[in-house]
Amino acid sequence: MPMDAHDIESMIKAAIPDAEVTIRDLAGDGDHYAATVISESFRGKSRVQQHQIVYQSLRGQMGGVLHALALQTGVPD
């Protein structure tokens, strides 16, 4: 069963409360999404560390229910 974009956003915001999250369904199939996550908590962390934080927030859904997530992360301006 595919994941809903709202569920992805909720999981990320639960783990990163200050995050600004934008989710786009890339294929219309509920399996391929793009996410932009902006958070002050990413400041000073490498891009890899930022992505790891987001993937951890999805609690093991990557590669299963959530097939693909194109991820962009950053800190607020």
MARTILUM-895344 format. One record per residue: residue number from 1; x, y, z of N, C-alpha, C in turn; residue in three letters. Coordinates in nm, 4 decimals, m for minus. Example, Ala and Ser with C-alpha at 12.3 -4.5 7.8 and 13.67 -1.06 7.14 Angstrom:
2
<rec><num>1</num><n_X>1.3190</n_X><n_Y>m0.5690</n_Y><n_Z>0.7800</n_Z><ca_X>1.2300</ca_X><ca_Y>m0.4500</ca_Y><ca_Z>0.7800</ca_Z><c_X>1.3200</c_X><c_Y>m0.3300</c_Y><c_Z>0.7800</c_Z><residu>ALA</residu></rec>
<rec><num>2</num><n_X>1.2850</n_X><n_Y>m0.2250</n_Y><n_Z>0.7080</n_Z><ca_X>1.3670</ca_X><ca_Y>m0.1060</ca_Y><ca_Z>0.7140</ca_Z><c_X>1.2900</c_X><c_Y>0.0030</c_Y><c_Z>0.7870</c_Z><residu>SER</residu></rec>
END
This chain:
77
<rec><num>1</num><n_X>0.0847</n_X><n_Y>m0.1189</n_Y><n_Z>0.0000</n_Z><ca_X>0.0000</ca_X><ca_Y>0.0000</ca_Y><ca_Z>0.0000</ca_Z><c_X>0.0888</c_X><c_Y>0.1245</c_Y><c_Z>0.0000</c_Z><residu>MET</residu></rec>
<rec><num>2</num><n_X>0.0677</n_X><n_Y>0.2162</n_Y><n_Z>m0.0937</n_Z><ca_X>0.1510</ca_X><ca_Y>0.3369</ca_Y><ca_Z>m0.1024</ca_Z><c_X>0.1321</c_X><c_Y>0.4293</c_Y><c_Z>0.0182</c_Z><residu>PRO</residu></rec>
<rec><num>3</num><n_X>0.2303</n_X><n_Y>0.5153</n_Y><n_Z>0.0374</n_Z><ca_X>0.2229</ca_X><ca_Y>0.6152</ca_Y><ca_Z>0.1442</ca_Z><c_X>0.1579</c_X><c_Y>0.7418</c_Y><c_Z>0.0910</c_Z><residu>MET</residu></rec>
<rec><num>4</num><n_X>0.0869</n_X><n_Y>0.8095</n_Y><n_Z>0.1778</n_Z><ca_X>0.0267</ca_X><ca_Y>0.9381</ca_Y><ca_Z>0.1453</ca_Z><c_X>0.1280</c_X><c_Y>1.0489</c_Y><c_Z>0.1741</c_Z><residu>ASP</residu></rec>
<rec><num>5</num><n_X>0.1288</n_X><n_Y>1.1530</n_Y><n_Z>0.0914</n_Z><ca_X>0.2209</ca_X><ca_Y>1.2652</ca_Y><ca_Z>0.1107</ca_Z><c_X>0.2046</c_X><c_Y>1.3277</c_Y><c_Z>0.2488</c_Z><residu>ALA</residu></rec>
<rec><num>6</num><n_X>0.0820</n_X><n_Y>1.3344</n_Y><n_Z>0.2979</n_Z><ca_X>0.0571</ca_X><ca_Y>1.3914</ca_Y><ca_Z>0.4307</ca_Z><c_X>0.1247</c_X><c_Y>1.3074</c_Y><c_Z>0.5393</c_Z><residu>HIS</residu></rec>
<rec><num>7</num><n_X>0.1235</n_X><n_Y>1.1752</n_Y><n_Z>0.5229</n_Z><ca_X>0.1881</ca_X><ca_Y>1.0860</ca_Y><ca_Z>0.6206</ca_Z><c_X>0.3390</c_X><c_Y>1.1090</c_Y><c_Z>0.6235</c_Z><residu>ASP</residu></rec>
<rec><num>8</num><n_X>0.3989</n_X><n_Y>1.1266</n_Y><n_Z>0.5060</n_Z><ca_X>0.5430</ca_X><ca_Y>1.1527</ca_Y><ca_Z>0.4984</ca_Z><c_X>0.5745</c_X><c_Y>1.2839</c_Y><c_Z>0.5691</c_Z><residu>ILE</residu></rec>
<rec><num>9</num><n_X>0.4979</n_X><n_Y>1.3875</n_Y><n_Z>0.5380</n_Z><ca_X>0.5184</ca_X><ca_Y>1.5179</ca_Y><ca_Z>0.6009</ca_Z><c_X>0.5031</c_X><c_Y>1.5089</c_Y><c_Z>0.7522</c_Z><residu>GLU</residu></rec>
<rec><num>10</num><n_X>0.4008</n_X><n_Y>1.4389</n_Y><n_Z>0.7983</n_Z><ca_X>0.3770</ca_X><ca_Y>1.4256</ca_Y><ca_Z>0.9431</ca_Z><c_X>0.4919</c_X><c_Y>1.3549</c_Y><c_Z>1.0133</c_Z><residu>SER</residu></rec>
<rec><num>11</num><n_X>0.5450</n_X><n_Y>1.2497</n_Y><n_Z>0.9516</n_Z><ca_X>0.6557</ca_X><ca_Y>1.1759</ca_Y><ca_Z>1.0127</ca_Z><c_X>0.7805</c_X><c_Y>1.2637</c_Y><c_Z>1.0221</c_Z><residu>MET</residu></rec>
<rec><num>12</num><n_X>0.8075</n_X><n_Y>1.3393</n_Y><n_Z>0.9173</n_Z><ca_X>0.9251</ca_X><ca_Y>1.4277</ca_Y><ca_Z>0.9185</ca_Z><c_X>0.9082</c_X><c_Y>1.5360</c_Y><c_Z>1.0245</c_Z><residu>ILE</residu></rec>
<rec><num>13</num><n_X>0.7899</n_X><n_Y>1.5977</n_Y><n_Z>1.0299</n_Z><ca_X>0.7666</ca_X><ca_Y>1.7052</ca_Y><ca_Z>1.1274</ca_Z><c_X>0.7655</c_X><c_Y>1.6538</c_Y><c_Z>1.2712</c_Z><residu>LYS</residu></rec>
<rec><num>14</num><n_X>0.7265</n_X><n_Y>1.5291</n_Y><n_Z>1.2907</n_Z><ca_X>0.7291</ca_X><ca_Y>1.4716</ca_Y><ca_Z>1.4259</ca_Z><c_X>0.8730</c_X><c_Y>1.4594</c_Y><c_Z>1.4753</c_Z><residu>ALA</residu></rec>
<rec><num>15</num><n_X>0.9651</n_X><n_Y>1.4267</n_Y><n_Z>1.3853</n_Z><ca_X>1.1053</ca_X><ca_Y>1.4099</ca_Y><ca_Z>1.4228</ca_Z><c_X>1.1827</c_X><c_Y>1.5410</c_Y><c_Z>1.4188</c_Z><residu>ALA</residu></rec>
<rec><num>16</num><n_X>1.1389</n_X><n_Y>1.6332</n_Y><n_Z>1.3324</n_Z><ca_X>1.2073</ca_X><ca_Y>1.7618</ca_Y><ca_Z>1.3149</ca_Z><c_X>1.1004</c_X><c_Y>1.8713</c_Y><c_Z>1.3256</c_Z><residu>ILE</residu></rec>
<rec><num>17</num><n_X>1.0611</n_X><n_Y>1.9071</n_Y><n_Z>1.4474</n_Z><ca_X>0.9455</ca_X><ca_Y>1.9956</ca_Y><ca_Z>1.4675</ca_Z><c_X>0.9525</c_X><c_Y>2.1321</c_Y><c_Z>1.3987</c_Z><residu>PRO</residu></rec>
<rec><num>18</num><n_X>1.0728</n_X><n_Y>2.1874</n_Y><n_Z>1.3808</n_Z><ca_X>1.0825</ca_X><ca_Y>2.3203</ca_Y><ca_Z>1.3187</ca_Z><c_X>1.0916</c_X><c_Y>2.3147</c_Y><c_Z>1.1665</c_Z><residu>ASP</residu></rec>
<rec><num>19</num><n_X>1.0828</n_X><n_Y>2.1959</n_Y><n_Z>1.1093</n_Z><ca_X>1.1048</ca_X><ca_Y>2.1791</ca_Y><ca_Z>0.9656</ca_Z><c_X>0.9931</c_X><c_Y>2.2404</c_Y><c_Z>0.8819</c_Z><residu>ALA</residu></rec>
<rec><num>20</num><n_X>1.0353</n_X><n_Y>2.3034</n_Y><n_Z>0.7728</n_Z><ca_X>0.9441</ca_X><ca_Y>2.3421</ca_Y><ca_Z>0.6658</ca_Z><c_X>0.9531</c_X><c_Y>2.2292</c_Y><c_Z>0.5639</c_Z><residu>GLU</residu></rec>
<rec><num>21</num><n_X>0.8410</n_X><n_Y>2.1622</n_Y><n_Z>0.5387</n_Z><ca_X>0.8421</ca_X><ca_Y>2.0429</ca_Y><ca_Z>0.4548</ca_Z><c_X>0.7501</c_X><c_Y>2.0629</c_Y><c_Z>0.3348</c_Z><residu>VAL</residu></rec>
<rec><num>22</num><n_X>0.8025</n_X><n_Y>2.0339</n_Y><n_Z>0.2171</n_Z><ca_X>0.7228</ca_X><ca_Y>2.0350</ca_Y><ca_Z>0.0945</ca_Z><c_X>0.7368</c_X><c_Y>1.8986</c_Y><c_Z>0.0295</c_Z><residu>THR</residu></rec>
<rec><num>23</num><n_X>0.6243</n_X><n_Y>1.8337</n_Y><n_Z>0.0017</n_Z><ca_X>0.6245</ca_X><ca_Y>1.7007</ca_Y><ca_Z>m0.0586</ca_Z><c_X>0.5542</c_X><c_Y>1.7083</c_Y><c_Z>m0.1945</c_Z><residu>ILE</residu></rec>
<rec><num>24</num><n_X>0.6153</n_X><n_Y>1.6454</n_Y><n_Z>m0.2962</n_Z><ca_X>0.5532</ca_X><ca_Y>1.6351</ca_Y><ca_Z>m0.4282</ca_Z><c_X>0.5506</c_X><c_Y>1.4886</c_Y><c_Z>m0.4707</c_Z><residu>ARG</residu></rec>
<rec><num>25</num><n_X>0.4367</n_X><n_Y>1.4438</n_Y><n_Z>m0.5206</n_Z><ca_X>0.4239</ca_X><ca_Y>1.3090</ca_Y><ca_Z>m0.5760</ca_Z><c_X>0.4733</c_X><c_Y>1.3149</c_Y><c_Z>m0.7198</c_Z><residu>ASP</residu></rec>
<rec><num>26</num><n_X>0.5844</n_X><n_Y>1.2507</n_Y><n_Z>m0.7481</n_Z><ca_X>0.6489</ca_X><ca_Y>1.2622</ca_Y><ca_Z>m0.8789</ca_Z><c_X>0.5806</c_X><c_Y>1.1815</c_Y><c_Z>m0.9886</c_Z><residu>LEU</residu></rec>
<rec><num>27</num><n_X>0.5205</n_X><n_Y>1.0686</n_Y><n_Z>m0.9528</n_Z><ca_X>0.4654</ca_X><ca_Y>0.9801</ca_Y><ca_Z>m1.0552</ca_Z><c_X>0.3147</c_X><c_Y>0.9591</c_Y><c_Z>m1.0409</c_Z><residu>ALA</residu></rec>
<rec><num>28</num><n_X>0.2551</n_X><n_Y>1.0138</n_Y><n_Z>m0.9358</n_Z><ca_X>0.1125</ca_X><ca_Y>0.9944</ca_Y><ca_Z>m0.9138</ca_Z><c_X>0.0773</c_X><c_Y>0.8559</c_Y><c_Z>m0.8641</c_Z><residu>GLY</residu></rec>
<rec><num>29</num><n_X>0.1792</n_X><n_Y>0.7814</n_Y><n_Z>m0.8185</n_Z><ca_X>0.1552</ca_X><ca_Y>0.6435</ca_Y><ca_Z>m0.7762</ca_Z><c_X>0.1691</c_X><c_Y>0.6222</c_Y><c_Z>m0.6257</c_Z><residu>ASP</residu></rec>
<rec><num>30</num><n_X>0.2017</n_X><n_Y>0.7284</n_Y><n_Z>m0.5519</n_Z><ca_X>0.2175</ca_X><ca_Y>0.7147</ca_Y><ca_Z>m0.4081</ca_Z><c_X>0.3450</c_X><c_Y>0.6439</c_Y><c_Z>m0.3669</c_Z><residu>GLY</residu></rec>
<rec><num>31</num><n_X>0.4328</n_X><n_Y>0.6168</n_Y><n_Z>m0.4608</n_Z><ca_X>0.5589</ca_X><ca_Y>0.5469</ca_Y><ca_Z>m0.4322</ca_Z><c_X>0.6820</c_X><c_Y>0.6325</c_Y><c_Z>m0.4581</c_Z><residu>ASP</residu></rec>
<rec><num>32</num><n_X>0.6683</n_X><n_Y>0.7360</n_Y><n_Z>m0.5389</n_Z><ca_X>0.7823</ca_X><ca_Y>0.8176</ca_Y><ca_Z>m0.5806</ca_Z><c_X>0.7554</c_X><c_Y>0.9637</c_Y><c_Z>m0.5462</c_Z><residu>HIS</residu></rec>
<rec><num>33</num><n_X>0.8278</n_X><n_Y>1.0130</n_Y><n_Z>m0.4486</n_Z><ca_X>0.8068</ca_X><ca_Y>1.1491</ca_Y><ca_Z>m0.4002</ca_Z><c_X>0.9361</c_X><c_Y>1.2294</c_Y><c_Z>m0.4060</c_Z><residu>TYR</residu></rec>
<rec><num>34</num><n_X>0.9183</n_X><n_Y>1.3608</n_Y><n_Z>m0.4056</n_Z><ca_X>1.0290</ca_X><ca_Y>1.4536</ca_Y><ca_Z>m0.3851</ca_Z><c_X>0.9951</c_X><c_Y>1.5329</c_Y><c_Z>m0.2603</c_Z><residu>ALA</residu></rec>
<rec><num>35</num><n_X>1.0931</n_X><n_Y>1.5532</n_Y><n_Z>m0.1752</n_Z><ca_X>1.0719</ca_X><ca_Y>1.6291</ca_Y><ca_Z>m0.0522</ca_Z><c_X>1.1805</c_X><c_Y>1.7351</c_Y><c_Z>m0.0383</c_Z><residu>ALA</residu></rec>
<rec><num>36</num><n_X>1.1369</n_X><n_Y>1.8533</n_Y><n_Z>0.0039</n_Z><ca_X>1.2295</ca_X><ca_Y>1.9589</ca_Y><ca_Z>0.0421</ca_Z><c_X>1.2082</c_X><c_Y>1.9818</c_Y><c_Z>0.1907</c_Z><residu>THR</residu></rec>
<rec><num>37</num><n_X>1.3153</n_X><n_Y>1.9731</n_Y><n_Z>0.2670</n_Z><ca_X>1.3070</ca_X><ca_Y>1.9877</ca_Y><ca_Z>0.4125</ca_Z><c_X>1.4086</c_X><c_Y>2.0944</c_Y><c_Z>0.4546</c_Z><residu>VAL</residu></rec>
<rec><num>38</num><n_X>1.3573</n_X><n_Y>2.2016</n_Y><n_Z>0.5134</n_Z><ca_X>1.4398</ca_X><ca_Y>2.3116</ca_Y><ca_Z>0.5603</ca_Z><c_X>1.4274</c_X><c_Y>2.3180</c_Y><c_Z>0.7125</c_Z><residu>ILE</residu></rec>
<rec><num>39</num><n_X>1.5405</n_X><n_Y>2.3166</n_Y><n_Z>0.7823</n_Z><ca_X>1.5376</ca_X><ca_Y>2.3171</ca_Y><ca_Z>0.9280</ca_Z><c_X>1.6637</c_X><c_Y>2.3813</c_Y><c_Z>0.9852</c_Z><residu>SER</residu></rec>
<rec><num>40</num><n_X>1.6462</n_X><n_Y>2.4604</n_Y><n_Z>1.0870</n_Z><ca_X>1.7599</ca_X><ca_Y>2.5191</ca_Y><ca_Z>1.1588</ca_Z><c_X>1.8458</c_X><c_Y>2.4093</c_Y><c_Z>1.2216</c_Z><residu>GLU</residu></rec>
<rec><num>41</num><n_X>1.7848</n_X><n_Y>2.2971</n_Y><n_Z>1.2560</n_Z><ca_X>1.8602</ca_X><ca_Y>2.1881</ca_Y><ca_Z>1.3190</ca_Z><c_X>1.9629</c_X><c_Y>2.1265</c_Y><c_Z>1.2240</c_Z><residu>SER</residu></rec>
<rec><num>42</num><n_X>1.9563</n_X><n_Y>2.1576</n_Y><n_Z>1.0944</n_Z><ca_X>2.0538</ca_X><ca_Y>2.1078</ca_Y><ca_Z>0.9985</ca_Z><c_X>2.1807</c_X><c_Y>2.1923</c_Y><c_Z>0.9948</c_Z><residu>PHE</residu></rec>
<rec><num>43</num><n_X>2.1763</n_X><n_Y>2.3097</n_Y><n_Z>1.0546</n_Z><ca_X>2.2911</ca_X><ca_Y>2.4004</ca_Y><ca_Z>1.0485</ca_Z><c_X>2.4150</c_X><c_Y>2.3315</c_Y><c_Z>1.1069</c_Z><residu>ARG</residu></rec>
<rec><num>44</num><n_X>2.5260</n_X><n_Y>2.3393</n_Y><n_Z>1.0321</n_Z><ca_X>2.6515</ca_X><ca_Y>2.2799</ca_Y><ca_Z>1.0761</ca_Z><c_X>2.6651</c_X><c_Y>2.1324</c_Y><c_Z>1.0428</c_Z><residu>GLY</residu></rec>
<rec><num>45</num><n_X>2.5615</n_X><n_Y>2.0729</n_Y><n_Z>0.9853</n_Z><ca_X>2.5668</ca_X><ca_Y>1.9317</ca_Y><ca_Z>0.9493</ca_Z><c_X>2.5908</c_X><c_Y>1.9193</c_Y><c_Z>0.7986</c_Z><residu>LYS</residu></rec>
<rec><num>46</num><n_X>2.6584</n_X><n_Y>1.8125</n_Y><n_Z>0.7613</n_Z><ca_X>2.6812</ca_X><ca_Y>1.7876</ca_Y><ca_Z>0.6186</ca_Z><c_X>2.5488</c_X><c_Y>1.7492</c_Y><c_Z>0.5522</c_Z><residu>SER</residu></rec>
<rec><num>47</num><n_X>2.5474</n_X><n_Y>1.7556</n_Y><n_Z>0.4206</n_Z><ca_X>2.4273</ca_X><ca_Y>1.7174</ca_Y><ca_Z>0.3451</ca_Z><c_X>2.3913</c_X><c_Y>1.5720</c_Y><c_Z>0.3749</c_Z><residu>ARG</residu></rec>
<rec><num>48</num><n_X>2.4911</n_X><n_Y>1.4851</n_Y><n_Z>0.3843</n_Z><ca_X>2.4669</ca_X><ca_Y>1.3442</ca_Y><ca_Z>0.4160</ca_Z><c_X>2.4014</c_X><c_Y>1.3315</c_Y><c_Z>0.5535</c_Z><residu>VAL</residu></rec>
<rec><num>49</num><n_X>2.4524</n_X><n_Y>1.4031</n_Y><n_Z>0.6526</n_Z><ca_X>2.3930</ca_X><ca_Y>1.3986</ca_Y><ca_Z>0.7869</ca_Z><c_X>2.2494</c_X><c_Y>1.4494</c_Y><c_Z>0.7851</c_Z><residu>GLN</residu></rec>
<rec><num>50</num><n_X>2.2234</n_X><n_Y>1.5551</n_Y><n_Z>0.7091</n_Z><ca_X>2.0877</ca_X><ca_Y>1.6085</ca_Y><ca_Z>0.6984</ca_Z><c_X>1.9934</c_X><c_Y>1.5031</c_Y><c_Z>0.6405</c_Z><residu>GLN</residu></rec>
<rec><num>51</num><n_X>2.0372</n_X><n_Y>1.4369</n_Y><n_Z>0.5354</n_Z><ca_X>1.9540</ca_X><ca_Y>1.3344</ca_Y><ca_Z>0.4716</ca_Z><c_X>1.9320</c_X><c_Y>1.2171</c_Y><c_Z>0.5656</c_Z><residu>HIS</residu></rec>
<rec><num>52</num><n_X>2.0349</n_X><n_Y>1.1795</n_Y><n_Z>0.6407</n_Z><ca_X>2.0201</ca_X><ca_Y>1.0693</ca_Y><ca_Z>0.7359</ca_Z><c_X>1.9134</c_X><c_Y>1.1015</c_Y><c_Z>0.8404</c_Z><residu>GLN</residu></rec>
<rec><num>53</num><n_X>1.9102</n_X><n_Y>1.2254</n_Y><n_Z>0.8865</n_Z><ca_X>1.8096</ca_X><ca_Y>1.2667</ca_Y><ca_Z>0.9853</ca_Z><c_X>1.6692</c_X><c_Y>1.2509</c_Y><c_Z>0.9270</c_Z><residu>ILE</residu></rec>
<rec><num>54</num><n_X>1.6520</n_X><n_Y>1.2937</n_Y><n_Z>0.8023</n_Z><ca_X>1.5200</ca_X><ca_Y>1.2813</ca_Y><ca_Z>0.7386</ca_Z><c_X>1.4838</c_X><c_Y>1.1346</c_Y><c_Z>0.7203</c_Z><residu>VAL</residu></rec>
<rec><num>55</num><n_X>1.5768</n_X><n_Y>1.0539</n_Y><n_Z>0.6694</n_Z><ca_X>1.5476</ca_X><ca_Y>0.9118</ca_Y><ca_Z>0.6478</ca_Z><c_X>1.5145</c_X><c_Y>0.8415</c_Y><c_Z>0.7801</c_Z><residu>TYR</residu></rec>
<rec><num>56</num><n_X>1.5833</n_X><n_Y>0.8775</n_Y><n_Z>0.8872</n_Z><ca_X>1.5534</ca_X><ca_Y>0.8191</ca_Y><ca_Z>1.0189</ca_Z><c_X>1.4124</c_X><c_Y>0.8551</c_Y><c_Z>1.0633</c_Z><residu>GLN</residu></rec>
<rec><num>57</num><n_X>1.3669</n_X><n_Y>0.9749</n_Y><n_Z>1.0270</n_Z><ca_X>1.2329</ca_X><ca_Y>1.0179</ca_Y><ca_Z>1.0666</ca_Z><c_X>1.1243</c_X><c_Y>0.9335</c_Y><c_Z>1.0005</c_Z><residu>SER</residu></rec>
<rec><num>58</num><n_X>1.1576</n_X><n_Y>0.8689</n_Y><n_Z>0.8897</n_Z><ca_X>1.0598</ca_X><ca_Y>0.7875</ca_Y><ca_Z>0.8174</ca_Z><c_X>1.0502</c_X><c_Y>0.6456</c_Y><c_Z>0.8725</c_Z><residu>LEU</residu></rec>
<rec><num>59</num><n_X>1.1231</n_X><n_Y>0.6185</n_Y><n_Z>0.9771</n_Z><ca_X>1.1122</ca_X><ca_Y>0.4948</ca_Y><ca_Z>1.0549</ca_Z><c_X>1.1048</c_X><c_Y>0.3673</c_Y><c_Z>0.9697</c_Z><residu>ARG</residu></rec>
<rec><num>60</num><n_X>1.2012</n_X><n_Y>0.3524</n_Y><n_Z>0.8808</n_Z><ca_X>1.2119</ca_X><ca_Y>0.2278</ca_Y><ca_Z>0.8059</ca_Z><c_X>1.1162</c_X><c_Y>0.2128</c_Y><c_Z>0.6886</c_Z><residu>GLY</residu></rec>
<rec><num>61</num><n_X>1.0445</n_X><n_Y>0.3171</n_Y><n_Z>0.6514</n_Z><ca_X>0.9507</ca_X><ca_Y>0.3070</ca_Y><ca_Z>0.5395</ca_Z><c_X>1.0203</c_X><c_Y>0.3129</c_Y><c_Z>0.4034</c_Z><residu>GLN</residu></rec>
<rec><num>62</num><n_X>1.1421</n_X><n_Y>0.3710</n_Y><n_Z>0.4001</n_Z><ca_X>1.2158</ca_X><ca_Y>0.3804</ca_Y><ca_Z>0.2731</ca_Z><c_X>1.2488</c_X><c_Y>0.2402</c_Y><c_Z>0.2215</c_Z><residu>MET</residu></rec>
<rec><num>63</num><n_X>1.2273</n_X><n_Y>0.2209</n_Y><n_Z>0.0923</n_Z><ca_X>1.2571</ca_X><ca_Y>0.0923</ca_Y><ca_Z>0.0307</ca_Z><c_X>1.1466</c_X><c_Y>m0.0095</c_Y><c_Z>0.0499</c_Z><residu>GLY</residu></rec>
<rec><num>64</num><n_X>1.0489</n_X><n_Y>0.0243</n_Y><n_Z>0.1307</n_Z><ca_X>0.9337</ca_X><ca_Y>m0.0635</ca_Y><ca_Z>0.1511</ca_Z><c_X>0.8099</c_X><c_Y>0.0045</c_Y><c_Z>0.0970</c_Z><residu>GLY</residu></rec>
<rec><num>65</num><n_X>0.7290</n_X><n_Y>0.0559</n_Y><n_Z>0.1878</n_Z><ca_X>0.6066</ca_X><ca_Y>0.1269</ca_Y><ca_Z>0.1491</ca_Z><c_X>0.6407</c_X><c_Y>0.2493</c_Y><c_Z>0.0649</c_Z><residu>VAL</residu></rec>
<rec><num>66</num><n_X>0.7469</n_X><n_Y>0.3171</n_Y><n_Z>0.1011</n_Z><ca_X>0.7927</ca_X><ca_Y>0.4342</ca_Y><ca_Z>0.0269</ca_Z><c_X>0.9100</c_X><c_Y>0.3909</c_Y><c_Z>m0.0605</c_Z><residu>LEU</residu></rec>
<rec><num>67</num><n_X>0.8846</n_X><n_Y>0.3796</n_Y><n_Z>m0.1896</n_Z><ca_X>0.9846</ca_X><ca_Y>0.3240</ca_Y><ca_Z>m0.2806</ca_Z><c_X>1.0997</c_X><c_Y>0.4210</c_Y><c_Z>m0.3089</c_Z><residu>HIS</residu></rec>
<rec><num>68</num><n_X>1.0668</n_X><n_Y>0.5499</n_Y><n_Z>m0.3356</n_Z><ca_X>1.1707</ca_X><ca_Y>0.6454</ca_Y><ca_Z>m0.3736</ca_Z><c_X>1.1377</c_X><c_Y>0.7838</c_Y><c_Z>m0.3188</c_Z><residu>ALA</residu></rec>
<rec><num>69</num><n_X>1.2414</n_X><n_Y>0.8500</n_Y><n_Z>m0.2689</n_Z><ca_X>1.2263</ca_X><ca_Y>0.9856</ca_Y><ca_Z>m0.2189</ca_Z><c_X>1.3457</c_X><c_Y>1.0679</c_Y><c_Z>m0.2646</c_Z><residu>LEU</residu></rec>
<rec><num>70</num><n_X>1.3199</n_X><n_Y>1.1609</n_Y><n_Z>m0.3569</n_Z><ca_X>1.4238</ca_X><ca_Y>1.2562</ca_Y><ca_Z>m0.3990</ca_Z><c_X>1.4258</c_X><c_Y>1.3646</c_Y><c_Z>m0.2933</c_Z><residu>ALA</residu></rec>
<rec><num>71</num><n_X>1.5382</n_X><n_Y>1.3834</n_Y><n_Z>m0.2291</n_Z><ca_X>1.5450</ca_X><ca_Y>1.4671</ca_Y><ca_Z>m0.1102</ca_Z><c_X>1.6374</c_X><c_Y>1.5858</c_Y><c_Z>m0.1291</c_Z><residu>LEU</residu></rec>
<rec><num>72</num><n_X>1.5871</n_X><n_Y>1.7045</n_Y><n_Z>m0.0919</n_Z><ca_X>1.6677</ca_X><ca_Y>1.8249</ca_Y><ca_Z>m0.0845</ca_Z><c_X>1.6528</c_X><c_Y>1.8776</c_Y><c_Z>0.0575</c_Z><residu>GLN</residu></rec>
<rec><num>73</num><n_X>1.7649</n_X><n_Y>1.9119</n_Y><n_Z>0.1189</n_Z><ca_X>1.7611</ca_X><ca_Y>1.9653</ca_Y><ca_Z>0.2549</ca_Z><c_X>1.8418</c_X><c_Y>2.0934</c_Y><c_Z>0.2605</c_Z><residu>THR</residu></rec>
<rec><num>74</num><n_X>1.8168</n_X><n_Y>2.1717</n_Y><n_Z>0.3652</n_Z><ca_X>1.8923</ca_X><ca_Y>2.2939</ca_Y><ca_Z>0.3830</ca_Z><c_X>1.8526</c_X><c_Y>2.3640</c_Y><c_Z>0.5102</c_Z><residu>GLY</residu></rec>
<rec><num>75</num><n_X>1.9152</n_X><n_Y>2.4771</n_Y><n_Z>0.5339</n_Z><ca_X>1.8865</ca_X><ca_Y>2.5596</ca_Y><ca_Z>0.6509</ca_Z><c_X>1.8133</c_X><c_Y>2.6857</c_Y><c_Z>0.6044</c_Z><residu>VAL</residu></rec>
<rec><num>76</num><n_X>1.7369</n_X><n_Y>2.7491</n_Y><n_Z>0.6946</n_Z><ca_X>1.6676</ca_X><ca_Y>2.8727</ca_Y><ca_Z>0.6567</ca_Z><c_X>1.7680</c_X><c_Y>2.9820</c_Y><c_Z>0.6211</c_Z><residu>PRO</residu></rec>
<rec><num>77</num><n_X>1.7271</n_X><n_Y>3.0729</n_Y><n_Z>0.5339</n_Z><ca_X>1.8122</ca_X><ca_Y>3.1861</ca_Y><ca_Z>0.4954</ca_Z><c_X>1.8290</c_X><c_Y>3.2837</c_Y><c_Z>0.6109</c_Z><residu>ASP</residu></rec>
END
